[in-house]
Amino acid sequence: MRRLLLLSFLGFLSVVARAENWVLQSSTLTYRVTHRLHKVEGTSRLSRGKGLCDAGGCQFLVAAPVNSFDSGDTNRDLHMIETTRGATFPMVKVTVKMPAVPAGDSFAADLGIEFSGQSHTYRAVPFTVVGRANGGLTFKGVVPLNVDDFKIPKPSLLGMAIKAEVPIDAEMTWAKR
């Protein structure tokens, strides 16, 4: 019995020893809103994130303050915060589950997003690995966010609403801890 218990404990330690903690070092998230009369971009560099990879796979969490997106127009940014209910739901949260740390030049991931008090999953979102410095990982991709998925009313200008598709360009650098 002792031997079985010892073997189980050693097996558990080997799994724990192989676990890798990851931390988000830097990120750039840029939304793009399209209206018939113009296009708008807003960028945030204030995301925070952490991750854990072990024998069961990888789980990551990234969060960005809604009020950290800057379009260059304070009035527009305040209206975006109001429309997305940023005062009530101040963070955009993204969870990612993957079978392992990406080994190739590209990968796809399912993203669970909490935004404006609603949740939605985007399946098989493609990303491209652009760097692997010092054992870390830098990648970029486009999240196909749609405001209808989060029950956000589409703002309008001159009676014309924006497009529901608001893609988010994401570039992130992760480091092992």
Backbone bond lengths (Angstrom), bond angles and torsions (degrees), N, CA, C in turn:
res aa  C-N    CA-C-N  psi(-1)  N-CA   C-N-CA  omega(-1)  CA-C   N-CA-C  phi
1 M - - - 1.450 - - 1.530 111.10 -
2 R 1.356 114.88 -43.70 1.460 118.71 178.95 1.525 111.06 -60.94
3 R 1.324 114.31 -39.68 1.470 119.18 -178.62 1.539 110.28 -63.17
4 L 1.331 116.89 -43.64 1.461 121.04 178.71 1.526 110.49 -62.91
5 L 1.308 116.52 -42.38 1.456 121.07 178.29 1.530 110.98 -63.67
6 L 1.322 117.41 -42.30 1.458 121.54 178.75 1.525 110.86 -64.19
7 L 1.327 117.41 -43.66 1.465 120.88 178.74 1.528 111.14 -63.79
8 S 1.317 116.94 -40.21 1.465 120.26 177.76 1.520 110.94 -63.45
9 F 1.325 116.16 -43.09 1.458 120.45 179.60 1.527 111.13 -64.47
10 L 1.323 117.47 -42.93 1.467 120.97 178.04 1.525 111.05 -64.20
11 G 1.326 116.99 -37.97 1.464 120.37 176.24 1.516 111.13 -63.32
12 F 1.317 116.41 -42.10 1.463 120.92 177.27 1.526 110.66 -62.28
13 L 1.326 117.34 -43.66 1.461 120.75 179.07 1.519 111.99 -62.67
14 S 1.329 117.16 -36.31 1.469 118.82 -179.99 1.528 110.73 -67.75
15 V 1.331 117.56 -35.64 1.468 120.55 176.76 1.523 109.89 -67.81
16 V 1.334 116.82 -44.58 1.458 120.75 179.48 1.524 110.45 -63.87
17 A 1.327 117.25 -39.30 1.463 120.62 -179.23 1.525 111.46 -64.94
18 R 1.322 117.83 -29.36 1.457 120.97 -179.52 1.528 112.64 -84.99
19 A 1.308 117.53 -7.86 1.466 119.80 -179.88 1.527 109.28 -66.42
20 E 1.313 115.53 138.09 1.463 121.61 178.81 1.522 108.97 -117.45
21 N 1.312 115.71 127.99 1.457 121.16 173.70 1.520 108.53 -94.49
22 W 1.323 115.92 138.24 1.458 122.40 -179.96 1.518 108.91 -123.42
23 V 1.321 115.89 149.58 1.464 121.03 176.65 1.532 108.16 -134.80
24 L 1.320 115.54 140.92 1.461 121.36 178.58 1.525 108.48 -75.86
25 Q 1.343 116.45 116.41 1.466 120.83 -179.57 1.518 111.94 -84.62
26 S 1.328 116.38 -43.06 1.464 119.72 179.85 1.521 109.40 -155.00
27 S 1.318 114.65 155.71 1.466 118.87 178.78 1.519 109.75 -156.19
28 T 1.308 114.24 152.95 1.459 122.06 171.00 1.519 106.86 -132.77
29 L 1.311 116.66 120.38 1.459 122.86 177.22 1.525 107.40 -118.26
30 T 1.327 116.61 124.23 1.462 120.87 -178.54 1.520 110.10 -128.35
31 Y 1.342 116.39 117.71 1.468 119.22 175.62 1.520 108.67 -88.72
32 R 1.344 115.11 152.53 1.470 121.09 177.30 1.521 108.70 -129.03
33 V 1.321 115.69 115.71 1.464 122.45 177.63 1.523 107.65 -102.84
34 T 1.341 115.70 133.92 1.462 120.15 -179.98 1.522 109.97 -117.08
35 H 1.320 114.76 127.85 1.451 124.22 175.27 1.521 106.55 -125.34
36 R 1.311 117.50 155.14 1.474 119.69 -179.04 1.522 112.62 -56.27
37 L 1.324 116.91 -31.15 1.460 120.22 -175.54 1.526 114.48 -93.19
38 H 1.337 117.12 -22.51 1.462 119.15 -179.86 1.524 111.18 -165.86
39 K 1.329 114.78 170.59 1.461 121.92 175.79 1.523 107.95 -121.00
40 V 1.333 114.98 146.82 1.458 120.99 -177.72 1.519 108.65 -130.61
41 E 1.325 115.83 141.60 1.460 121.72 173.39 1.520 108.45 -124.88
42 G 1.317 115.32 145.96 1.457 121.38 174.09 1.511 108.28 -136.44
43 T 1.324 117.19 136.85 1.460 121.39 -173.52 1.520 111.44 -123.37
44 S 1.335 114.82 141.16 1.460 122.34 172.56 1.526 108.77 -125.35
45 R 1.321 115.02 139.34 1.463 121.19 174.28 1.535 109.89 -122.25
46 L 1.321 116.24 19.96 1.465 120.71 -173.90 1.523 114.07 -107.77
47 S 1.314 118.34 20.84 1.467 120.48 178.21 1.521 110.30 -67.70
48 R 1.305 114.06 150.92 1.468 121.31 172.60 1.512 106.49 -127.82
49 G 1.322 116.18 151.39 1.451 118.11 -179.53 1.509 113.12 -163.43
50 K 1.326 113.88 159.74 1.460 120.97 175.96 1.510 107.99 -147.96
51 G 1.321 114.91 160.93 1.456 119.92 -179.63 1.513 111.19 -152.14
52 L 1.314 114.71 161.28 1.457 122.08 177.28 1.517 108.33 -140.83
53 C 1.321 115.63 127.62 1.462 121.36 175.45 1.517 108.22 -120.70
54 D 1.329 116.02 130.62 1.455 121.39 176.05 1.518 108.38 -143.24
55 A 1.311 117.10 -166.41 1.463 120.84 -177.20 1.527 112.14 -61.07
56 G 1.321 117.89 -22.99 1.463 121.74 -179.69 1.514 114.35 -87.29
57 G 1.334 117.95 -4.68 1.459 121.52 -179.81 1.516 111.31 123.73
58 C 1.311 115.70 -166.44 1.468 122.29 -177.45 1.525 110.24 -120.38
59 Q 1.323 114.90 140.92 1.459 121.49 174.29 1.525 107.85 -131.05
60 F 1.328 115.78 129.86 1.458 121.61 -179.13 1.524 109.54 -127.09
61 L 1.320 115.65 149.61 1.458 122.89 175.19 1.525 107.61 -132.48
62 V 1.325 116.07 129.08 1.468 122.39 176.60 1.524 107.04 -127.54
63 A 1.324 116.40 138.73 1.467 120.68 177.61 1.524 109.41 -137.34
64 A 1.326 115.28 141.38 1.466 121.52 177.54 1.524 108.77 -134.62
65 P 1.326 117.77 135.78 1.463 119.92 175.79 1.530 110.54 -67.11
66 V 1.313 116.34 133.35 1.464 120.99 178.91 1.530 110.20 -58.27
67 N 1.325 116.96 -38.20 1.469 119.66 -176.78 1.527 113.73 -78.56
68 S 1.337 118.03 3.66 1.465 120.28 179.41 1.526 112.92 -89.85
69 F 1.326 117.67 -6.15 1.467 120.66 179.63 1.525 109.20 -80.99
70 D 1.317 116.02 125.49 1.462 122.31 -175.91 1.523 109.78 -116.71
71 S 1.334 116.25 119.57 1.467 121.29 178.97 1.526 112.03 -99.62
72 G 1.337 116.17 -4.25 1.455 119.54 -176.20 1.520 113.06 91.24
73 D 1.333 117.12 -2.35 1.466 122.23 -179.97 1.527 107.36 -131.97
74 T 1.320 116.77 106.03 1.466 121.70 -175.98 1.521 112.17 -57.14
75 N 1.322 118.13 -42.07 1.458 121.80 179.76 1.528 110.52 -61.31
76 R 1.326 116.63 -44.99 1.466 120.99 179.08 1.532 110.53 -63.26
77 D 1.334 116.64 -41.80 1.464 120.17 -179.85 1.530 111.26 -64.02
78 L 1.324 117.08 -41.08 1.465 120.33 177.55 1.525 111.25 -64.91
79 H 1.323 117.17 -39.21 1.467 120.68 177.59 1.532 110.42 -65.58
80 M 1.335 117.74 -37.65 1.465 121.15 176.97 1.528 110.45 -62.54
81 I 1.327 116.63 -43.96 1.467 120.06 178.94 1.524 110.23 -62.16
82 E 1.328 117.26 -42.28 1.469 121.61 178.42 1.531 110.88 -63.56
83 T 1.329 117.68 -47.74 1.468 122.19 -176.76 1.525 112.09 -64.15
84 T 1.333 116.48 -37.34 1.472 120.05 -177.99 1.527 112.46 -89.66
85 R 1.330 116.77 7.08 1.468 122.65 -179.58 1.536 111.19 58.51
86 G 1.340 115.20 41.12 1.459 121.80 -177.35 1.515 114.49 -64.54
87 A 1.327 118.40 -25.71 1.464 120.23 177.48 1.528 110.66 -70.27
88 T 1.321 116.83 -36.77 1.463 121.58 179.18 1.524 111.59 -82.77
89 F 1.325 116.81 -37.70 1.467 122.94 -178.77 1.527 107.69 -124.57
90 P 1.343 116.81 80.91 1.465 120.26 -169.04 1.530 116.26 -74.89
91 M 1.312 118.30 -8.68 1.463 120.35 -177.10 1.523 111.61 -121.62
92 V 1.320 115.06 144.39 1.463 122.24 166.83 1.521 104.70 -99.55
93 K 1.332 117.32 124.78 1.465 121.21 -177.88 1.519 109.46 -118.39
94 V 1.324 114.90 136.47 1.463 121.06 179.36 1.521 108.12 -126.95
95 T 1.334 116.25 127.02 1.461 121.21 173.94 1.524 108.42 -112.22
96 V 1.324 114.34 142.04 1.462 121.05 -177.81 1.520 108.13 -132.88
97 K 1.332 116.05 132.36 1.462 121.63 173.14 1.514 107.52 -122.06
98 M 1.343 115.24 129.10 1.461 120.86 179.43 1.522 108.56 -137.07
99 P 1.334 117.31 155.68 1.459 119.60 179.72 1.525 113.15 -68.71
100 A 1.339 118.54 -26.42 1.467 122.06 -178.20 1.523 109.22 -166.79
101 V 1.327 115.79 169.72 1.466 120.61 172.90 1.525 107.29 -64.73
102 P 1.319 118.84 133.64 1.467 120.70 -178.98 1.529 111.65 -57.13
103 A 1.329 115.57 130.70 1.462 120.76 -179.36 1.526 111.95 -102.26
104 G 1.322 118.03 -23.29 1.458 121.84 -176.55 1.518 113.11 -94.80
105 D 1.326 114.96 -163.57 1.464 121.94 -179.49 1.520 113.06 -85.25
106 S 1.325 117.15 -10.83 1.460 120.72 178.98 1.523 108.91 -151.73
107 F 1.313 115.28 162.89 1.461 120.98 177.63 1.518 108.62 -158.93
108 A 1.314 115.83 164.77 1.464 122.27 175.19 1.522 107.68 -123.93
109 A 1.321 115.86 144.27 1.458 120.22 -178.38 1.522 109.87 -140.21
110 D 1.325 115.08 147.98 1.457 121.25 172.43 1.530 107.50 -86.86
111 L 1.328 116.51 129.40 1.458 121.81 -177.59 1.517 110.09 -114.23
112 G 1.313 116.46 122.31 1.459 121.69 172.24 1.518 107.92 -96.30
113 I 1.324 117.25 118.39 1.464 120.83 -175.08 1.524 110.32 -116.18
114 E 1.342 115.62 130.87 1.462 123.05 171.31 1.522 106.84 -108.51
115 F 1.333 115.69 120.49 1.461 120.55 -175.88 1.520 108.19 -151.51
116 S 1.290 117.10 132.56 1.459 122.78 175.90 1.532 112.31 56.27
117 G 1.337 115.66 36.11 1.455 120.45 177.81 1.514 115.38 78.43
118 Q 1.319 117.85 7.69 1.465 122.34 -179.26 1.530 109.35 -125.15
119 S 1.326 116.00 159.63 1.468 121.49 177.68 1.515 109.87 -123.96
120 H 1.319 115.35 145.20 1.464 121.08 176.94 1.523 108.34 -153.13
121 T 1.337 116.20 146.62 1.460 121.65 177.59 1.515 109.82 -111.42
122 Y 1.322 115.28 130.30 1.468 122.08 173.60 1.524 106.71 -106.83
123 R 1.317 115.65 121.39 1.466 121.27 -174.34 1.527 111.66 -92.11
124 A 1.323 114.41 143.56 1.471 123.91 172.54 1.531 112.96 50.98
125 V 1.323 116.37 49.28 1.466 121.12 176.99 1.534 107.72 -74.93
126 P 1.349 117.87 124.07 1.469 119.93 -176.45 1.532 112.78 -81.37
127 F 1.331 114.75 141.91 1.462 122.54 176.35 1.521 108.90 -133.67
128 T 1.326 116.23 153.28 1.457 122.78 178.17 1.522 108.81 -117.27
129 V 1.329 116.42 129.55 1.462 121.38 176.77 1.524 107.74 -78.40
130 V 1.325 117.12 125.92 1.466 120.94 -178.53 1.529 112.65 -114.78
131 G 1.332 117.42 -3.08 1.459 119.82 177.57 1.511 112.22 -171.86
132 R 1.343 114.33 153.54 1.466 121.52 177.96 1.526 110.28 -139.55
133 A 1.292 118.96 44.70 1.462 122.63 -176.92 1.523 111.58 -69.37
134 N 1.329 115.92 136.99 1.474 123.45 174.38 1.522 113.57 52.17
135 G 1.321 117.81 37.11 1.458 121.36 178.81 1.515 113.93 77.64
136 G 1.319 117.02 2.50 1.460 121.33 179.04 1.517 111.25 -89.10
137 L 1.306 115.77 -166.88 1.460 121.38 -176.89 1.530 109.34 -149.84
138 T 1.331 116.06 125.24 1.463 121.75 173.68 1.515 107.83 -118.40
139 F 1.326 116.40 131.00 1.466 120.01 -179.40 1.520 109.83 -143.67
140 K 1.333 114.74 163.29 1.466 120.20 175.87 1.514 109.19 -140.30
141 G 1.319 115.08 155.91 1.456 121.74 179.14 1.520 109.85 -173.42
142 V 1.319 114.96 -179.07 1.465 120.96 -179.20 1.528 108.75 -124.71
143 V 1.312 116.01 121.77 1.464 122.06 176.77 1.530 107.18 -86.96
144 P 1.348 118.00 123.66 1.474 120.84 -174.87 1.527 113.27 -83.20
145 L 1.314 116.97 57.16 1.462 121.36 -176.36 1.527 111.24 -63.86
146 N 1.323 114.73 140.27 1.460 122.14 178.25 1.527 106.95 -129.87
147 V 1.329 118.34 124.87 1.466 120.93 -175.82 1.528 112.12 -62.92
148 D 1.328 117.83 -27.73 1.464 120.25 178.22 1.532 111.38 -64.32
149 D 1.337 117.48 -30.41 1.466 121.25 179.06 1.525 111.74 -64.48
150 F 1.321 117.57 -20.57 1.459 122.47 -177.53 1.530 112.61 -115.44
151 K 1.333 115.72 13.51 1.464 122.53 177.99 1.532 112.14 54.99
152 I 1.325 115.21 39.46 1.463 121.17 177.10 1.525 107.76 -95.23
153 P 1.331 117.60 124.34 1.473 118.99 178.11 1.531 109.96 -65.61
154 K 1.327 115.41 137.87 1.463 120.12 -178.92 1.529 109.41 -77.23
155 P 1.341 116.62 119.44 1.465 118.94 175.82 1.526 110.44 -62.54
156 S 1.322 115.76 153.30 1.465 119.17 179.49 1.522 110.06 -131.55
157 L 1.313 113.65 157.35 1.454 122.28 175.95 1.513 106.96 -134.43
158 L 1.317 117.09 126.10 1.466 122.81 -177.07 1.529 111.65 55.50
159 G 1.336 115.17 38.20 1.457 120.49 177.32 1.516 115.00 77.60
160 M 1.330 118.27 4.33 1.465 121.62 179.73 1.525 108.85 -114.11
161 A 1.344 115.72 123.35 1.459 121.19 -178.05 1.530 111.06 -79.90
162 I 1.327 114.75 157.89 1.461 119.97 174.38 1.521 109.14 -69.54
163 K 1.329 117.05 164.98 1.459 120.76 172.52 1.523 108.32 -69.47
164 A 1.323 116.51 147.25 1.465 120.89 179.95 1.527 111.75 -68.87
165 E 1.332 116.65 -28.95 1.460 120.70 -179.24 1.527 109.19 -76.96
166 V 1.320 115.58 122.79 1.462 121.93 177.88 1.532 106.89 -129.19
167 P 1.326 117.27 81.07 1.466 119.58 -176.83 1.527 111.50 -64.23
168 I 1.319 115.03 145.62 1.457 122.21 178.75 1.525 108.05 -114.52
169 D 1.329 116.68 113.51 1.464 120.82 173.13 1.519 106.91 -78.07
170 A 1.333 116.23 125.92 1.461 120.72 -178.22 1.523 110.02 -123.10
171 E 1.314 115.74 132.22 1.466 121.60 170.08 1.515 106.60 -133.17
172 M 1.337 115.50 127.09 1.460 120.25 -175.03 1.516 110.78 -137.24
173 T 1.332 114.87 145.94 1.456 121.72 173.81 1.522 107.98 -121.22
174 W 1.329 115.09 122.30 1.456 122.80 -179.50 1.524 109.36 -112.19
175 A 1.338 116.58 146.52 1.460 121.78 177.38 1.523 109.36 -129.07
176 K 1.335 115.57 145.97 1.464 119.72 173.56 1.519 107.99 -73.73
177 R 1.318 114.22 144.16 1.469 118.82 176.75 1.487 109.54 -100.13
